[in-house]
Amino acid sequence: MPRGGDNPEVQFRMKSDLRNELGESYEATLAEIAKRAQFYDLEGRFPTENMQLLHRNGLLAYCVRKEFGGLGAGPGGDVGLYGRIIEDVSAACSSTGQALAVHGTACAAINLLGSRDQIRRLSEEVVSEGAVYGFFGSEPTQRFTKDGGRPGYDAEVRRAPGGWIANGQKFFSTNSMGAKRFLFFAMSQADGEQGLAVPIIAVDAPGVKVHDTWDNIGQRATSSGAVDVKEVFVADEFMLGRPGAFSQVSPVLLSSFQLTFALELTGIARGGLDFTIDYLKNHTKAPAGLPTLGHDPHVQGRLGEMAVLVEATRAIVERAVQAVADADRDPTLAAIAHRRVLQAKIQASDAAIEVGTRLFQICGARATTRRAGADRFWRNARTLSLHDVVDKQRAAVGRDLLGLEGDMGHVLASDAQRTNTA
Ligand SMILES: Cc1cc2nc3c(=O)[nH]c(=O)nc-3n(C[C@H](O)[C@H](O)[C@H](O)COP(=O)(O)OP(=O)(O)OC[C@H]3O[C@@H](n4cnc5c(N)ncnc54)[C@H](O)[C@@H]3O)c2cc1C
């Protein structure tokens, strides 16, 4: 499919267009996932039923190219569709949204880096079997730079006959309890093949040990525990590109990766607003002389304020989605796109946490019962917004305005002049 399609208007699909494209099953899928959100939050385990449901309705293959049976969403395809699906699923259940987003990022990386045969084989697993992928970069020993960059990885690969041997420890490994395979970021020092390598490893390969340790306060069903890889053989056909190739990959992949967090956090804010409306209509006691708490003008005002916050956040995130779609067609727009994505991530982080707090102000003390499940929005926003330090992202936007360079993977400063007028 052409990169980004021909018509920019088509890039950003509104919900009604998507409903037409995916049919009634899209809304029904979201409704079913939303019904299970509280259950999975309490259970804190991988949302297998939701991922299977997404698979049955074709949505797990959203980032698989159309020619291989997918929906063709994501960088190199339809970025608007990518944004819509991640935000909608996250609004229904933010853990499922993150699981789907990480899987989609892995599929997008395969599309950008893989050989045609690799893309075909790996896409086939997603389309026909419902295979889920992980994207394992983070390491317990890793230190970030002051600008949020990753100076390196302790995980390693070395040459072996017919392939590679991989070793390393990962943590915060989303989907680790539900994935079939994962992209494993590791350094190669092999002769003539040095740099960051991305072998694709099967979760059940000899030498892989997944630790079901994820018990964090939010995003509890993402199964983001630890994974050990010890002397695992990876055949050449499962090495994604040559070592060093990932660092050369389109900057749009990095931007779209950060965009997923803006979308997921916007989904959490939307979910919190939906929860608040439902609670006011159905679950709370009415004040004296009023039919429901929602008839109280103070509550109405607070709700209106929350809705404006959510809509403003959606607008800035939609702008970022459009910018990434534009940069996908025209790489000279990559710096603008990345700036818009960081702005959207900053706004969505703040808004999701705010909604998670304000909904208690509106719904009142009864909403603090565990049964109500209102606390999951704040816990999810608080946890997810720590993925890539948002203060460093604020600083990157500030640096960009000042025309200074940083090491966040993009030289935003080269575009500083345009920032001042954008
Ligand atoms: C829910 C969730 C799911 C995730 N899933 C994945 C995944 O699937 N794959 C993956 O690869 N990773 C994943 N991550 C991990 C993520 O990419 C980071 O590795 C992780 O958030 C780092 O957290 P940290 O507390 O170790 O470090 P940080 O967040 O970097 O640091 C903790 C604190 O130290 C401060 N700090 C850090 N470095 C500096 C410095 N140089 N100067 C000044 N202050 C500093 C920060 O401001 C922050 O307050 C996930 C994270 C979350 C929250």
Ligand as a Chemical Component Dictionary entry (heavy atoms), coordinates in Angstrom:
data_LIG
# 
_chem_comp.id                   LIG 
_chem_comp.type                 NON-POLYMER 
_chem_comp.pdbx_formal_charge   0 
_chem_comp.three_letter_code    LIG 
# 
loop_
_chem_comp_atom.comp_id 
_chem_comp_atom.atom_id 
_chem_comp_atom.alt_atom_id 
_chem_comp_atom.type_symbol 
_chem_comp_atom.charge 
_chem_comp_atom.model_Cartn_x 
_chem_comp_atom.model_Cartn_y 
_chem_comp_atom.model_Cartn_z 
_chem_comp_atom.pdbx_ordinal 
LIG C1  C1  C 0 3.058  0.130  32.150 1  
LIG C2  C2  C 0 4.398  0.121  31.502 2  
LIG C3  C3  C 0 4.649  -0.785 30.474 3  
LIG C4  C4  C 0 5.905  -0.819 29.866 4  
LIG N1  N1  N 0 6.118  -1.701 28.828 5  
LIG C5  C5  C 0 7.319  -1.743 28.210 6  
LIG C6  C6  C 0 7.570  -2.648 27.128 7  
LIG O1  O1  O 0 6.688  -3.395 26.705 8  
LIG N2  N2  N 0 8.788  -2.673 26.585 9  
LIG C7  C7  C 0 9.805  -1.864 27.031 10 
LIG O2  O2  O 0 10.892 -1.928 26.488 11 
LIG N3  N3  N 0 9.616  -1.011 28.073 12 
LIG C8  C8  C 0 8.406  -0.923 28.657 13 
LIG N4  N4  N 0 8.203  -0.051 29.709 14 
LIG C9  C9  C 0 9.377  0.556  30.370 15 
LIG C10 C10 C 0 9.783  1.946  29.965 16 
LIG O3  O3  O 0 10.176 1.976  28.629 17 
LIG C11 C11 C 0 10.944 2.392  30.891 18 
LIG O4  O4  O 0 11.989 1.488  30.777 19 
LIG C12 C12 C 0 10.536 2.457  32.323 20 
LIG O5  O5  O 0 9.375  3.238  32.435 21 
LIG C13 C13 C 0 11.700 3.055  33.133 22 
LIG O6  O6  O 0 11.294 3.256  34.428 23 
LIG P1  P1  P 0 12.377 3.588  35.587 24 
LIG O7  O7  O 0 11.605 3.908  36.790 25 
LIG O8  O8  O 0 13.355 2.453  35.672 26 
LIG O9  O9  O 0 13.241 4.777  35.052 27 
LIG P2  P2  P 0 12.908 6.302  34.721 28 
LIG O10 O10 O 0 11.459 6.474  34.519 29 
LIG O11 O11 O 0 13.821 6.788  33.655 30 
LIG O12 O12 O 0 13.449 7.071  35.998 31 
LIG C14 C14 C 0 12.885 7.137  37.290 32 
LIG C15 C15 C 0 13.076 8.513  37.877 33 
LIG O13 O13 O 0 14.429 8.943  37.776 34 
LIG C16 C16 C 0 14.494 10.174 37.085 35 
LIG N5  N5  N 0 15.664 10.104 36.185 36 
LIG C17 C17 C 0 15.999 9.049  35.407 37 
LIG N6  N6  N 0 17.142 9.313  34.719 38 
LIG C18 C18 C 0 17.517 10.555 35.060 39 
LIG C19 C19 C 0 18.612 11.401 34.681 40 
LIG N7  N7  N 0 19.559 11.011 33.820 41 
LIG N8  N8  N 0 18.665 12.630 35.218 42 
LIG C20 C20 C 0 17.734 13.053 36.084 43 
LIG N9  N9  N 0 16.684 12.278 36.495 44 
LIG C21 C21 C 0 16.578 11.062 35.999 45 
LIG C22 C22 C 0 13.219 10.293 36.295 46 
LIG O14 O14 O 0 12.836 11.643 36.093 47 
LIG C23 C23 C 0 12.245 9.577  37.164 48 
LIG O15 O15 O 0 11.686 10.452 38.123 49 
LIG C24 C24 C 0 6.939  0.046  30.326 50 
LIG C25 C25 C 0 6.680  0.957  31.341 51 
LIG C26 C26 C 0 5.436  1.014  31.927 52 
LIG C27 C27 C 0 5.190  2.013  33.015 53 
# 
loop_
_chem_comp_bond.comp_id 
_chem_comp_bond.atom_id_1 
_chem_comp_bond.atom_id_2 
_chem_comp_bond.value_order 
_chem_comp_bond.pdbx_ordinal 
LIG C1  C2  SING 1  
LIG C2  C3  SING 2  
LIG C2  C26 DOUB 3  
LIG C3  C4  DOUB 4  
LIG C4  N1  SING 5  
LIG C4  C24 SING 6  
LIG N1  C5  DOUB 7  
LIG C5  C6  SING 8  
LIG C5  C8  SING 9  
LIG C6  O1  DOUB 10 
LIG C6  N2  SING 11 
LIG N2  C7  SING 12 
LIG C7  O2  DOUB 13 
LIG C7  N3  SING 14 
LIG N3  C8  DOUB 15 
LIG C8  N4  SING 16 
LIG N4  C9  SING 17 
LIG N4  C24 SING 18 
LIG C9  C10 SING 19 
LIG C10 O3  SING 20 
LIG C10 C11 SING 21 
LIG C11 O4  SING 22 
LIG C11 C12 SING 23 
LIG C12 O5  SING 24 
LIG C12 C13 SING 25 
LIG C13 O6  SING 26 
LIG O6  P1  SING 27 
LIG P1  O7  DOUB 28 
LIG P1  O8  SING 29 
LIG P1  O9  SING 30 
LIG O9  P2  SING 31 
LIG P2  O10 DOUB 32 
LIG P2  O11 SING 33 
LIG P2  O12 SING 34 
LIG O12 C14 SING 35 
LIG C14 C15 SING 36 
LIG C15 O13 SING 37 
LIG C15 C23 SING 38 
LIG O13 C16 SING 39 
LIG C16 N5  SING 40 
LIG C16 C22 SING 41 
LIG N5  C17 SING 42 
LIG N5  C21 SING 43 
LIG C17 N6  DOUB 44 
LIG N6  C18 SING 45 
LIG C18 C19 SING 46 
LIG C18 C21 DOUB 47 
LIG C19 N7  SING 48 
LIG C19 N8  DOUB 49 
LIG N8  C20 SING 50 
LIG C20 N9  DOUB 51 
LIG N9  C21 SING 52 
LIG C22 O14 SING 53 
LIG C22 C23 SING 54 
LIG C23 O15 SING 55 
LIG C24 C25 DOUB 56 
LIG C25 C26 SING 57 
LIG C26 C27 SING 58 
# 
